[in-house]
Amino acid sequence: MELNPDEYKAVLDRATARSMEWIESIPARQVAPLADVDAMKRVFARPLQEERLDPVDVVEELATLAEPGLMAMPSGRFFGWVIGGTLPAALGADVLVSSWDQNAAMRYASPSTAAIEEVAGEWLLDLLGLPAGADVGFTTGATMANWTGLTAARASVLDAVGWDVNARGLAGAPAVTVLAGAERHASIDLALRYVGFGLPTVVPADDQGRIDVDALRAALNGVDGPVILCLQAGNLHSGAFDPMREAIAVAHEHGAWVHVDGAFGLWAAASPTLRGQLDGVETADSWATDAHKTLNVPYDCGVAIIARPGIARAALGTQTNYLIKVGTASDPYDVVPEMSRRARGVPVWAALRQLGRSGVIELVDGLVRNARALASGLAELPGVEILNDVVFTQVSLSFGSDDRTKAVTSALIADGAVWMSGSRWQGRDILRISVSNWSTDESDVAFSIAAVERAMAAA
């Protein structure tokens, strides 16, 4: 069949129209979906038809049927998990990425997307104060960004003791000790499983989730052999940052590779008012973050950064006759797990181009300002206890007993006007608020405080 541009135009026109209907509905709609997954499965469950359908009709059907089961995650009143929205330029760039249909793995095959991603990576290093010339790779998300950093770490620390893990595998390799704080994110455990290490050796943390440096020093003194340390920039519940400079220095004294999981918190380094909390983070060996979170680009956009160029390529890269190299520079597939992928870094370029340096600072500072406003307003409600120091974008609170907290959380979710998720922290059931959306404003903050007060009355 011949490619027909008119057919694409009709489909994209309909998709754009239905997308705008969705976006226009967000300010007024409740955040919670109107139907659960079982109801939505019944809507979509049907035998695959025998004949072709008009693609415009398919898009229309998809938009109509899916709408009741969509959560308004782009809303300024969505505070669940750590999920950002999407900046306009980033959304537009994502549409272009799909339309261009480029495999962004090779510089030779797609010069434009390779160049755009390289520039986006250079901008990120500059904004975050990380070493110029570091390798930057774009992954599916923070979990695979952690995997990338830890895979490079594995190769480096084993190479230092004479073991080529690429050639010999892990069977029979010298034991690698991985240390991590007691309040690390679960994605670190997942990434460590994926690279064959299993669970880390746990180092105690303080009441805000920050790794205890004295305990870390003691743990390192008891280790013989290769070591990897995982630090955290942004605790899931408190937003707190590990003491980077001190912890990294202690680890490097023992020859350890230091990896920083900064899924949402690494972006604090872009803000002059917040960067002090990450003092010394630039001295680590690898970093992971997620542009979908704090930077507010579409999903599928983790960022893996390796300080010393070439290490990621040695650990992850490959070469065959049919993969055409351009010069000596690493190809995108040399520093991420996939050899076929969309151009994830293009929306990052677009978001940074839209915001500029001052806009990134305002975005990050604005999220923190809204988190503090929510904490301050909620603390005035009788029976509410704010459990963390609000140093970044996370707020954790209790309504007294665990039963009371769970009841209020359930009432809030059932109300659906805002979305805040329950969790458990420091031995207590909590309501956790993550302020991650660029569009959250003062009216959203006030509306959300009122929604919590309403849930307290209903629980």
N, C-alpha and C positions, 0 to 999 in steps of 0.2 A: 504493500500500500504506500502511496505517495504521501509525504508530509504535507499537510494542508494548514498553512498559517491561520486561515479563517476559522478552522475548527478550534485551534488553540485560543484564538481571540474570544470566541463565544464562551468557551469554558472559563477562561480567566475573568471575563466580564462578570459571569455569574458568581464565580468564587469571590471576586472582589465585592460584589454587592452583598452577598451573604456574610462575608467577613465584616463589612462595615455595619451590618445589622447587629452582629454580635458585639462589636466594639461599642456601638452606640447604646446598647442595652446595659452595659456594665455599670455605669454610675447609679442606676435606679434598681437594678435587680438584686435579689438576695444572693449572697455568696455561695451558699450551699446548693448542690444540685437538687433538682426537683424529683429525680427518680434514682433509684439505687441500681446496682449493677445487674441484679436479677431481672428487674423490669426492662432494662436496656437490652439485655440478652434476648428477652422475648421479642423485643421490637426488631432486632436485627437477625434473629435466627430464622432462616428460610433456606430451602434448597437453592443451590446456584442454578440460575436459569440456563437454558440451552442457547439462546440467541444473544447477539450483541445488543447493547443499549446505547442510546444517544449519550455521549459523555456529559453534555449539559444537564441532562436529566439525572445522571448519576450524582453529579455535584449537588444539585438541588435536593435530591433525596437524602444524601448524606447529611447536609446541613440541617434539614428539617427533622430527620429522625434523631440525630445526635443531640440536638439542643437541650432537651430536658435533663440529660445526664452529664452536662458540662458544669464544672465548678467555676465560679468567676474568679479564678486565680489572678487574672490581671487587675483585679479591683484594688483600690487603695485601702479597702477594709479587709483584705486577706492577709492574715498574719500567721498562717500555718507553716510548720516545718521551717525550711529556709528557702523560700521560693520567690524570686523576683518577678517583675513584670517584663514587658518588652518595650524598649524605646522605639519611637516611630522610625528612625533611620535604620535601626537594627532589623526591624520587621521588614522594611522595604528591601534591605540588602538580602535578607533570608529568602524573599520571593525571587530576587534575581539569581541567587545561588541555585535554587531549584530550576529556574528557567534556563540558566546557562548549562546545567547538567554536566559539570566538569568533574572528572576524578582528580581531586586536588593532591594526590599522593606524589606526583612527579613534577619537577620544575620544567622538564622538557615538554611534557604533554600539555600543561596548562600554565604558561608563563605568567599570565595576569594574576590568577589566584595565588600562585606561589609568591609572587612579588608582594601582593597585598598582605598576605599572611606574615611575610617576613617583616614588613613595615609595622604591622599591628604588634608583632612580637617586640620589636625595638621600642615602640611607644610604651608598651607595658613595662618593660624593664626600666625605662626612664621614669615613668610615673611611680612605680613601686620602689625605686631606689635599689634595684638589684643589679648584679654585675653586667656591664655592657659586654656584649659578645656571648652571653650565655645562650645555650640552645633552648628554643621555645617550640613546643609541639602542642597542637590542638587535639584534644581527645573527646570522647563522648561526654564525660562529666568528671567530677572530682574524684570518684572512685578510680577511674582509669588513669587520671593524672597522678594519683598516689601510686598506682601500680607502676606507672612509667618511672617515677622517681625512685621507687624501691627496686625496680629491676636494674636500673643503672647502678644503684647502691650495691646490690648483690654482686654484680659483675666486678665493680671496683674493689670492694673489700676482699673478695676472693682472689682477684688478680694480685692484690698486694701480698698475699701469702703463697703465690705461685700456683693457683688453681684456675684454669681456664674453664669457666662454667659453660661457655658456649660449646666447647669441644667435648667436655667430659660430663656435663650434666651435674646434678646435685648428689647422686648416689656416691658415697664415699668422700664427699667434699668435707673440708674442715667445718666444724660447727660454727654457725654465725649466731651471735647473740643479738637479739633485737630488743631494745628497751623502749618503753612508751609509758606515758602518764596514765594514772588510774582512770582519768576522765577523757581519754582519747575518743574520737568518733569511731563508730562501727566500721566506717569505710577503710580505716587503717587495718583493722582485723581482716576484712575481706581481701584487701590488697596483699597482705602478708600471706594469707592462705593461697591466693592465686600464684604467688611467686615461690611457694613451696616452703615457707618458714613456719607456718602454724601460728599459734598465739604468741604475743610478745611477753617478755618479762616485765611485770608491771611495777612502776615506780609510784610511790604515794603522791597525792596531790593535796593542795590546801582546800579551804572551804569554798573557793571560787573556781576550783578545777585546775589551778596552775600547778605544774610539776614542781616538786620539792627538790631544790638543787642540792641540798645536803644529802638527801636520800639518793639522788642521782649519782653524786660523787661516790657514795658508799657502794652503790651497785656497780659502778664502773671499776672500782678498785677490786671487786671480786670477780671480774671477767678476765678470762685468758683466751685470746683469739680475736677474730674479726668481730667488729661491733657496728651496729646501726642504731641510731637514736631517732625516734619520731617525736617531734614537738608539734604544738598546736597553736595556731593563730586564730583565735575565736572559739571559745568553748560553746558547745551547743546550747547550754542552759544559761550560762552567765555572760557569754561573750568575752570572757577574760582571755588574756594572752600569756603563754608561758614566758618566763624571764629569758628572753632569747640570748642576749649577749653572754650572760653568765653560764647558761646551760650549754650553749654551743662551745664556749671556750673550754669548759670542763670536758666535754665529749671529745673535742679535737686534741686535747692533751693525751687522750687515750687512743688516738688514731681512728676514732669513730667517724663514720659518715653521718651527717645530720640532715634529715629530711623534715620539712615543715608542711604540715597539713593546714593550709589556709583557705579552705573551700570558700568561706565568705569573709573571714576576718583579715586575710592578707591585704584586702583593699584598703584597710585602715592606713597602710603605709603611704597611700596617695595623699592623705590629709596632713597638712602641717600641724594641726591641733591634736591629731591622734597618733602620729608616727612615733612619738616618744614611747608609747606602750609597746612598740615593736623594735625598740632600739637593739641593734645588732643582728636583726633578722637577715641582713644581707650577707652575713658571714657563714650562713649555712651552705650546704652542698646541693640541695634540690628543694623545690617548692611545688606545691600543687594548689590550684585554685579553680574556681568555676565562674566563668563570665556570666552565666545565666543568673547567678545569685545577685551579688551586689551591683555588678555593672548593668544588669537588666537587658541582656540580649536573649534571643530565643534559646530553647533547649538544645542540647547536644553541643556543648561548648566548654568543656574543661580545658585547663591550661596546665601543662607540665613544663617546668623550667629546670634545667640542669646547668649548674654554674660553670663547669669546665667543659668547653666544647670538645666534641669527639667521644666522650664517654657514652652518651646515649646512643650515638651511631654505632659504636663498637658492641653495645649490648643488644640493640634492637634492629640495626640495619642489615640489609642483605644486598646481594648483587647477582644478577643473572644476565645472560646475553641480551635478552629482549627488553630489559629495563635500561633505557638510554640515559646516561648521566650527562649533566651539563657542568663542565668544570669540576672543581674539587669540593664544592659546597655540598652539605648534606641535603638530600631530598626530604620533603615532608615525611615520607614513609620511614625515614631513617630514625625518627625520634618519637614515633607513636606506634601503637600496636597494629594499625591497619595498613594494608597496601591498597585498599579502595575506600575512599571516603569523600563526603561532601566537603566543600570549602568552609569549614566551621569558623575560620578566622576572619572571613569577610564581614559578617555582622559585628565582630569586635572592632574592626577598622571603622565601620560605619558609626557605631556608637561613640567611639572616641573622637571621630571627626565631627559628629554632631555636638558633643559636649565641650571639646577642648579641655585643656588642663583645669581651668577654673570651674568648668561644668562638672568634671569628675569630682573635684573637691567639694563642690556644693552638693552633689548627689550623696556622697558618703556622709558628709556632715549633716545633711538633712535627715538621713535615715536615723542617725544617732539622736538628733534633736527630737524627732518624733517618738523614738523609743523612750527617751527621758520624760517627754510630756505625757505619754501613756502611763509610765510608772508613777509619775507625780500625781496625775489625776486619779488613778486607781487607788493609790495609797490613802487618799482622802475618804474612800468609801469605808464604812464601818465593817470590821472583820476581815479586811484585806491586808495581807502581809507581803511586801516585796522582799524576796529572798536573796537577790543578788545585787552587787554593785553594778549599776547600769553604765558600763564602760564602752559599750558598743551598741549593737542593734538588738540584743536579746533581753527579755524581761521574764523572770520566773516569779510566780506568786502563788500564795496559798490562801484559802478561805477558812483556815482553822484546822479542823480534822481532815483526815484523808477522805472520809465519807462525804463531808460537806464539800470539799474541793471537787470530788468526782461528780457530785450532784450538780454543782454550779456549771462545771464544764459541759456536762450532758445537756443541761438546759440551754446553754449558750449555743451549742452545736444544733440543737433542735430548733432554736429560734431562727438560725440561718442567716441573720442580717450581717453578721461578721463571721470570720473564721479564725479561731485560735485553738490550738491543739493541746491535749493533755499529755503529760509525761510523768516520769518519776525521777526525782533528783535528791541527792543527799538523804535518802531514806524516806522521802515524803512524796505523796502525790501532789502534782502541781498543775497549774495552767501555764503554758509557755507561749510567749508572744515573740514572734520574729518579724521585725520591721525591715522588709527587703524591697518594697515596691517604690519605684521612683515617683509614682503619682499620689502617694499618701500625703494628705495635707491636714491642716488644723481641723477642718470640718470632719474629716475621717476619724481623727483622734477623738474629738468630742462625741461623735456618733458611736464610736466603739466603746468608750467609757460608759455611755448610757446603756448600750447593749449588755455590758457586763452587769451593770446595776440592775437591769431588768431580769437578767438570768438569776441573780442572787435572790430577787424577790420571788421568782418562780420555783426555785429549787427547794 
